[in-house]
Amino acid sequence: MNPSDRLKEFKRRAKMMAADERRAALASEGFRQLVDEAVGYARAAVECGGHCAGPRPRCAPGS
C-alpha cells in the first residue's frame, strides 16, 4: 500500500474513534510521519511525470 493510501486508511479509522482518541491519533508522531511520506510520494510522482502514482509504481518515491 502506498503512503497516500495508508494516510486515507488512517483518516478513515480516525473518523470511527471517540473525539479524544481521534485528537490524540491526529497529533501523534506516527500521523505526522505518514503525512510527510504521503507528501513526498506525491511530489515524487509529479517529478517522475505521473507514472509513480499508478497502482504499480515503476520507480521509488524520492528518486
trRosetta pair geometry for C-beta under 8 A, 3 or more apart (Angstrom, degrees):
i j d omega theta_ij theta_ji phi_ij phi_ji
1 5 4.6 -119 -173 91 95 125
1 6 5.3 118 122 -60 117 85
1 9 7.4 1 173 -9 152 142
2 5 5.1 91 57 12 72 103
2 6 7.1 -136 100 -6 35 91
2 41 5.9 140 174 -171 106 152
2 57 7.1 109 -92 -27 127 128
3 6 5.5 -55 -143 38 35 113
3 7 6.2 38 156 -23 67 103
3 34 6.7 174 -162 -163 92 65
3 37 3.9 -148 -131 126 144 102
3 38 4.3 -155 132 -80 105 58
3 40 7.4 33 56 60 166 86
3 41 4.4 173 45 -17 120 146
3 61 7.4 1 5 -39 126 169
4 7 5.7 -52 -150 33 30 113
4 8 6.6 32 151 -18 63 103
4 38 4.8 112 -86 -143 55 99
4 41 5.9 -134 -31 91 91 136
4 42 6.5 95 -74 -61 122 96
5 8 5.6 -50 -149 35 35 113
5 9 6.4 36 152 -19 66 105
6 9 5.6 -54 -148 37 33 113
6 10 6.3 38 151 -23 66 104
6 34 6.0 -125 114 -149 110 113
6 37 7.7 -5 64 92 130 131
6 38 7.4 -145 63 -73 88 104
7 10 5.6 -50 -147 33 32 114
7 11 6.4 28 155 -15 64 106
7 34 5.2 154 -90 151 82 108
7 35 6.5 99 -120 -89 128 52
7 37 7.9 -176 -52 75 110 94
7 38 4.4 -4 -28 -66 146 150
8 11 5.9 -58 -149 40 30 109
8 12 6.3 34 152 -24 65 106
9 12 5.5 -51 -146 33 32 114
9 13 6.4 29 156 -15 64 105
10 13 6.0 -59 -153 38 28 108
10 14 6.3 32 150 -25 64 108
10 25 7.7 -173 179 161 95 117
10 31 6.5 163 159 -114 145 84
10 34 5.9 66 -11 137 162 167
11 14 5.4 -50 -144 32 34 117
11 15 6.8 44 154 -28 62 97
12 15 6.0 -49 -161 21 32 114
12 16 7.6 22 147 -12 59 103
13 16 5.9 -61 -163 33 41 109
13 17 7.1 48 144 -33 68 101
14 17 5.5 -47 -156 16 43 118
14 22 5.0 100 -178 -138 86 89
14 25 5.2 -162 -112 95 103 139
14 26 6.1 81 -149 -58 149 95
15 22 7.5 66 -88 -118 20 132
17 21 4.1 -124 175 97 118 113
17 22 4.2 158 83 -64 114 80
17 25 6.3 122 21 0 170 141
18 21 4.6 80 58 15 82 110
18 22 6.7 -153 87 -12 35 91
19 22 5.7 -57 -144 35 26 112
19 23 6.4 27 158 -19 63 104
20 23 5.8 -52 -149 33 31 111
20 24 6.5 29 154 -16 63 106
21 24 5.8 -57 -152 37 31 111
21 25 6.3 31 152 -20 66 107
22 25 5.7 -55 -146 36 31 111
22 26 6.2 21 159 -12 66 110
23 26 6.1 -62 -145 43 27 104
23 27 6.1 16 158 -11 64 115
24 27 5.9 -66 -143 44 27 105
24 28 6.5 50 152 -52 62 96
25 28 5.6 -37 -156 -4 32 122
25 31 6.3 107 154 -53 63 132
26 31 5.5 -177 -141 176 33 174
27 31 7.2 67 41 47 11 136
28 31 4.8 100 63 4 84 99
28 32 7.1 -145 102 -3 49 86
29 32 5.5 -54 -150 36 37 114
29 33 6.3 36 153 -19 68 105
30 33 5.8 -55 -148 37 30 110
30 34 6.3 32 153 -21 64 107
31 34 5.6 -54 -147 36 32 114
31 35 6.5 34 154 -19 65 103
32 35 5.9 -54 -152 35 30 111
32 36 6.5 31 150 -18 64 106
33 36 5.5 -54 -149 37 34 114
33 37 6.3 34 153 -19 67 105
34 37 5.7 -52 -147 36 31 111
34 38 6.3 31 154 -19 64 106
35 38 5.7 -55 -146 37 30 110
35 39 6.3 29 156 -18 65 106
36 39 5.9 -56 -147 37 28 109
36 40 6.3 27 155 -16 63 109
37 40 5.7 -58 -147 40 30 111
37 41 6.1 33 154 -24 66 107
37 61 7.8 82 -170 107 74 160
38 41 5.6 -51 -145 34 30 114
38 42 6.4 29 156 -17 64 105
39 42 5.9 -54 -148 37 30 109
39 43 6.2 31 153 -19 64 108
40 43 5.6 -54 -144 37 31 112
40 44 6.2 32 156 -20 65 105
40 61 5.7 91 127 159 92 123
40 62 5.9 1 170 -67 114 98
41 44 5.8 -54 -149 35 28 111
41 45 6.5 31 151 -22 62 105
41 52 7.6 -153 -176 136 72 121
41 61 4.4 -57 -110 -113 63 146
42 45 5.6 -52 -151 32 33 114
42 46 6.7 32 152 -17 65 102
42 53 7.4 46 -125 -98 59 109
43 46 5.9 -55 -153 35 33 110
43 47 6.3 29 152 -15 66 109
44 47 5.6 -57 -145 41 33 111
44 48 6.1 23 157 -13 67 112
44 52 5.7 -66 118 98 92 167
44 59 7.7 -140 163 101 114 101
44 60 7.7 -67 178 121 154 47
44 61 4.0 162 35 -148 160 64
44 62 5.3 -63 -85 -37 133 35
44 63 6.8 68 -153 31 122 61
45 48 5.9 -63 -143 43 27 104
45 50 6.0 41 163 -125 87 34
45 51 7.6 -160 -152 59 75 36
45 52 4.0 -136 -106 74 71 103
45 53 3.9 75 -160 -53 144 91
45 57 7.8 -94 -97 -117 94 113
45 61 7.6 -28 -40 -109 74 87
46 50 6.8 25 -109 -71 38 64
48 51 5.7 -94 129 48 107 85
48 52 4.6 78 60 -19 144 114
48 58 7.9 178 166 66 140 95
48 59 5.7 -171 -125 53 148 131
48 63 7.6 45 -78 74 122 88
50 53 5.6 -47 -166 21 61 117
51 54 6.2 -31 -171 0 50 116
51 57 7.5 115 128 -142 71 58
51 58 5.5 -17 134 24 119 120
51 59 7.6 71 91 13 106 98
52 57 4.5 30 -153 -138 64 105
52 58 6.7 -106 -89 41 61 70
52 59 5.8 -67 -89 57 108 84
52 61 6.7 127 175 -84 142 67
53 57 7.5 73 -28 -94 13 93
54 57 6.5 158 61 -77 74 49
57 60 7.6 102 129 -91 130 26
57 61 7.6 -30 -173 -47 163 76
59 63 5.0 -121 163 65 110 135
60 63 4.6 92 67 -28 84 123
